[in-house]
Structures are given as C-alpha cells and as structure tokens.
C-alpha cells in the first residue's frame, strides 16, 4: 500500500492551473500575449501615476487653503 495519506481534503472544484486556455495557444500566440500584456501594464502604470499626481495636486491646494 503506497498510497499517500491525505492531510487535507480534496478541493471541490478542479485546479484551474490544470486546464487553462493558454495550453491551447501556440508559442507565437503566447509571445504576442506577453507583449500585449506588457503594453497594458505600462498603460495602467501611466494612469496610476497621473492619478497620484492629481491626488497630490489637490492635497496641495487644500493645504494652501484653496478650493476643491
């Protein structure tokens, strides 16, 4: 009897890492997806930085006694 002793119950849903749509993609499609994701990350970071600048600008106005 070489069965391991189960320490934890099995999950009720299948492991999502076992079956992903990425497994059906070619290497070229994966490379294109990685590049596209990089562009989306860059765009999100640009938006984040713009929002941080606006937050800081508004905080400075409030601290100086300005409206808004």
Secondary structure, DSSP 8 states (H G I E B T S, - for coil): ------SS---SS--TTTS-GGGGS-HHHHHHHHHHHHHHHHHHHHHHHHHHHHHHHHHHHHHTT---
